[in-house]
């Protein structure tokens, strides 16, 4: 597939979210698109009012519903955790994570319940992401699951991908899941450890694609 052209839309027509409610998927060019990235935040509006927010990938879900996003918020007691974190750290906080489990993308990790794995923590006031080390500490202190680290024994202070070719990185993506060792992992996400550099890319495990016929 090649991009033939890119055009800037300059009109002021309305834009609409095209996700299907509850399942949060849609068809684009006859391809079923699904993304269960979730965002939760706590923010002090004034002396009397602090708000807790739940968002899908594209929508601020102000009203509590039966979506995966709210199910996880209730199950993990995220509002309470973030309120405690805000009081401890004295900052407005946003977390981002991936929801996996039953009825999501065929539950390829064979989980019995929904789970949230955090991959970002964000200081709303300073508009800065937490570093790798700060996310580890945050998740530990406030009882969140962090996305599994594929290579936990390497020294993150080193540039781990130095001198690695594409084939080597693809090989790194292979293996069993850290969430369920009986299943093949989908792949890996490579990111900068300082939280600020705009480096983030996903490497799909080719064995996973073959196993699931994708």
KAQUIDA-V115620 format. One record per backbone hydrogen bond with DSSP energy under -0.5 kcal/mol. CO is the residue of the C=O (numbers start at 0). NH is the residue of the N-H. If there is no record, write none. Layout:
co,nh
CO,NH
CO,NH
This chain:
co,nh
1,3
7,9
19,23
20,22
21,67
23,34
24,19
25,32
27,30
30,27
30,32
32,25
35,98
37,96
38,54
39,94
40,52
41,92
42,44
42,50
48,44
48,45
50,42
52,40
53,60
54,38
58,55
58,60
59,61
66,70
67,71
68,72
69,73
70,74
71,75
72,77
73,76
76,80
77,81
78,82
79,83
80,84
81,85
82,86
83,87
84,88
85,89
85,90
91,123
92,41
93,121
94,39
95,118
95,119
96,37
97,99
97,116
99,114
100,103
102,104
103,106
104,107
106,109
114,99
115,117
116,97
117,146
119,95
120,129
121,93
121,123
122,126
122,127
127,122
130,134
131,135
132,136
133,137
134,138
135,139
136,140
137,141
138,143
139,142
144,117
147,149
148,151
150,153
153,155
154,157
157,159
158,161
160,163
164,168
165,169
166,170
167,171
168,172
169,172
169,173
170,173
174,184
179,176
179,182
182,176
185,204
187,202
188,190
189,200
191,194
192,131
196,198
197,199
198,191
200,189
201,203
202,187
203,205
204,207
204,208
205,209
206,210
207,211
208,213
209,212
